[in-house]
Amino acid sequence: MRTGGIDSSQIQSMIAQLKAAATRPQATPPVIQTEQPAAKVDFSQALKGALDAVSDSQKTAEGLSKRFQMGDDTVNLSDVMIAQQKASINFQATLQVRNKLVQSYHDIMNMQV
């Protein structure tokens, strides 16, 4: 008997395989204690790294733009536009983080103790 393109014997075979796999005892792998204490992250270093990444993306976009303007055949206009958009998005995200940090600082300073 065929049901929607699949033979009912195939369906029964698949169900039997699933039942056999479900009743088979599962071997649990040995648990290895690999948790390490979290490394300390210096906030100033993390912030500097993020700002350096934004600066690098802006420099890359500027360099591609200059190369394209000078007539370099290896640089496509689409590459220049993509690099500029990435730099713009990175800068806008950094600006929003800065605004949130300043707002948080003001909120903390205005708290009544």
C-alpha positions, 0 to 999 in steps of 0.5 A: 500500500502506497501512502503519499509516495512512501510505501507503508512498509518503509514507514514501519521500518523507520518506526522500528529503527527509531524504537530500537535506537530509543531503547538502546542504552546510551553510553555517556562520555566521561566528564572531564573537568575543564572549567578554568577560572575566567580570565580578568578583562581590563575594561580600558584594554577592551575599550581601547581594542574596540576603538582601535578596530573602529579606527582600522575600519575607517582607515581601510575605507579611506584607503580604498576610497583614495585608491579608487579615486586614483584609478586603481583597477584592482579596487571596485566601487562596490568594495569602496562602498561596502568598506565605507558602510562598515566603517559608518556602522562601526562608528555609529555603534561606538557612538551609541555605546558612548552615549549609554555610558555617559547616560549611565554615569549621569544616572549614577551620579544623580542617585540619592544615597 
